[in-house]
């Protein structure tokens, strides 16, 4: 006679199968929604809250589906008697998972109803939240092109000037590009050079990320001084007017903050090429820089220590004849510059702020303490506005790879192989036809470098990136976003550490007592960057994170292997070092 518990278990399992299939279909739609929501999630606060709730529900459905898959697979192994025992043993699990799914579905329905209830009328949405496409205004507002404020760009000024004014008698078009991460002074450099160039006509246009070709050409025409009635003019007529105006002239065109190659490719035929012309493009992307004529490309890097110090002195004491920093303020000056990390725009922001304050220790200390309290903890106000634009421009798949790099410690040199394996394990990389996942991940790494979001530390003999790091200002913004989206969080020894549903944990402090007692659960990845960690304190974290897929303890010396590791059925990537023995396992 069949065991009564087995009959109940079979019935519960049939019902759960149907629920799981529905949940998987719902999860697929939710993931698509979250990808698409990148375009509008900041439109207003109501939408932002709804997106957060959908993300949380998606995480919980993902957990239920993974646990169900493992439990079901476990029941298939062994003889008949063993399988029956396992199914009876898992009967409570079936019911628990079914209840979880019902609760999750109810929460999702509640979120949808609330969103409909508090939906903002479309006429108001345009005025809520503002636009995220503000790169142009931010760059121009924070430019610091005063002659006495320019430091560390003399060689690039000479190089760009030579490219632009050399061989003006020859009837040719030359394209120069200036590229680098946000805040390195691209606009400033070009702004400084343009005053040295003498052409018949010139135009400077800042390109919107969401540009339209006709709108861009209209701006260019007006900057050149062409009189047009754009509202009543077709594209063909607009092109003819611009071309006729420029024919036979020596003209100079600057397209500032270009985000893709197509910006120039889509309009290049508008401009006469049989005369003398110079085109300058500024961008954060290498692909745009590749448009340059015969190596006329300049990549701007953060300033070195000496140039950073000189620029800081000039700006902080711009109202003084003596630009030297008083001895009692040197310590704070060093602290300010550590935050700026060589970014000219950061140094400009903080230098200008200090130039309006009394040159006393107490006044400067107050400014520094105010900076510490900013929401973006280690980023100078104003800089985050510029850097955030680069983050918002990332495709959904690439954004996950970028946020993951922020989980490594500050100034950490990330090795190519390790980063790529993390991305693949986390499911960030899709395999495409004729390309392995390793090759696809390598392309993602190169793209982040080309977007100036990662800095190359070392290349191999073939020019391939071997090691890279993330600028501290960029990293802090990425960490803020990672924490906000429950992507990942850093534990640095805080006594009051809140997990709040985060999926990835970076441990940078060996004192994990508070973390061990915080009730941390459902981590998908744990990365430890300390020389030593107490196994007994690590055990409860591993025990409560049974869905863990990555456990990276590379560089952490352990005296023994935690038993809890063997219960991590979802583990796909783990690195452990036990005394002098190194274990590297990849499933």
Secondary structure, 3 states (H helix, E strand, C coil): CCCHHHHHHHHHHHHHHHHHHHHHHHHHHHHHHHHHHHHCCCCCHHHHHHHHHHHHHHHHHHHHHHHHHHHHHHCCCCCHHHHHHHHHHCHHHHHHHHHHHHHHHHHHHHHHHHHHHCCCCHHHHCCCCCCCCCHHHHHHHCCCCCHHHCCCCHHHHHHHHHHHHCCCCCCCEEEEEEECCCCCCHHHHHHHHHCCCCCCEEEEEECCCCCCHHHHHHHHHHHHCCCCCHHHCCHHHHHHHHHHHHCCCCEEEEEEEECCCHHHHCCHHHCCCCCCEEEEEEECCHHHHCCCCCCCEEECCCCCHHHHHHHHHHHHCCCCCCCCCCHHHHHHHHHHHHHHCCCHHHHHHHHHHHHCCCCCHHHHHHHHHHHHCCCCCCCCCCHHHHHHHHHHCCCHHHHHHHHHHCCCCCCCCEEHHHHHHHHHHHCCCCCECCECHHHHHHHHHHHHHHCCCCEEEEECCCCCEEEEECCHHHHHHHHHHHHHCCCCEEECCCCCCCCCCCCEEEECCCCCHHHHCCCCCCCCEEEECCCECCHHHHHHHHHCCCCCCEEEEEEEEECCCCHHHHHCCCCCEEEEEECCEEEEEEC
